[in-house]
Amino acid sequence: MNASSTEVAIVTGGAKGIGFGIAQALARDGKSITLFDLDRAALDEAATRLAASGADVIALAVDVTKSESVNRAVEAVIERYGRIDVLVNNAGIVRDKRITRMSDDDWDAVIDVNLKSQFLCCRAVLAHMSAAKHGRIVNISSRAWLGGVGQANYSAAKGGVVSLTRSLALEWAKDGVTVNAVAPGIVDTPLFQAFDPELQEKLKKSVPVQRIGTPEDIAEAVRFFARREASYITGQTLYVCGGRSLASPSV
């Protein structure tokens, strides 16, 4: 195993939506990209698109809620490249319901995918980053961590992401590893596109800048935190929400 001379980034939930937008942006910056996702068909399509643009990419089917799956995938990345420079914890799901209608499974699934996965992936890469005295971890939280009706599970998970980020930033700062979070607002993803057009317009009007965010908007924030030059910034949460975090209610 010879260490690559090119920086290597892992993006969880990287096959589509925000994750794919992040992967594209990091690839444009010259990083080798590893996609973690459960959707094999989407992974293959995403990898093909990235490779067509000239990116060095591998796509791994990973259940980010299972430590064995995460650990195997991280070791595969190390075996291929000899390094991991950037981890973007983006995988996430929603199961919005008022709490009296929320099942145990609704709670557990959202906590596992949105929060436990970040713990598992961080734990798996940190020893490698620490040994290299360099690493950039970017955790995707959400403006919803401030609270949202019908989102007790999602808001709790995303609030946990903010706290996890702050704690790991303190633990690993001396080792050259920064840990930051990005908190998106409403973003134009397949989930948003599935909403009724009337609801889409209502949500758009609730954003102070009067537009819906794009995966590229989120990717720009991730790129900022992922830079080597961002070495003096850690434990921070950056809202990318068009001003919605200032006063507007969650989705």
Secondary structure as UniProt FT lines:
FT   STRAND          8..12
FT   TURN            13..15
FT   HELIX           17..28
FT   TURN            29..30
FT   STRAND          32..37
FT   HELIX           40..52
FT   TURN            53..54
FT   STRAND          57..61
FT   TURN            64..65
FT   HELIX           67..81
FT   STRAND          86..89
FT   HELIX           99..101
FT   HELIX           104..111
FT   HELIX           112..116
FT   HELIX           117..132
FT   STRAND          135..140
FT   HELIX           143..146
FT   TURN            149..150
FT   HELIX           152..172
FT   HELIX           173..175
FT   STRAND          177..184
FT   HELIX           190..193
FT   HELIX           197..205
FT   TURN            208..209
FT   HELIX           215..226
FT   HELIX           228..230
FT   TURN            231..232
FT   STRAND          237..240
FT   TURN            242..243
FT   HELIX           244..246
//
